[in-house]
Amino acid sequence: MQQRGSKYDQKFKEEALALVASGVSITNAACRLRIPKSTLADWVHTQNEGDEDGIAARREIRRTQIKRCNKVVDDVVRSLGRKAAATLSEMKDLDKGLAIVRKAAKDGCISLDPTQVELLGKIMTNYTGTTLRELSGTLKDVMERQEALEAHLNEGENAGAQISFVSPDEVAFAE
């Protein structure tokens, strides 16, 4: 029996709820079915109000998703830490090399004029600056992915959405 004022019949509602139950988010399901997201969310909420087992299962799924999200973020942060340490080591080596070149030029061991020594300094500074910008871009990408995951998790317990996790190996590091 169709409710008064409802433009969707019971069969349509059941199909919409089945779509959400299959793992499609409320947002995506509503878009596919061309119905307001709030309408579908109300249907899901009404269906789930008395389903204690379903509520407990969804909470456990969310806990698992949050744990996986945290593990991925921790792995990526560790990877970024290793990359930052390697970059710092490279910068120290370049500084030492430049100091040796400057000393050799000053002592007359090599024939570089001061402008050439300064040019070498600028080249090294640009190189390390580029590496740091690439590292900064990678960190920004990781933060954006984490924000997207958190937003996805915060859609609501009834969303039933699936999350795609990125392993640290998939994060693009500029070598």
Secondary structure by P-SEA (a helix, b strand, c coil): cccccccccaaaaaaaaaaaaacccaaaaaaaacccaaaaaaaaaaaacccaaaaaaaaaaaaaaaaaaaaaaaaaaaaaaaaaaaaaaaaaaaaaaaaaaaaaaaaccccccaaaaaaaaaaaaaaaaaaaaaaaaaaaaaaaaaaaaaaaaacccccbbbbbbbccccccccc
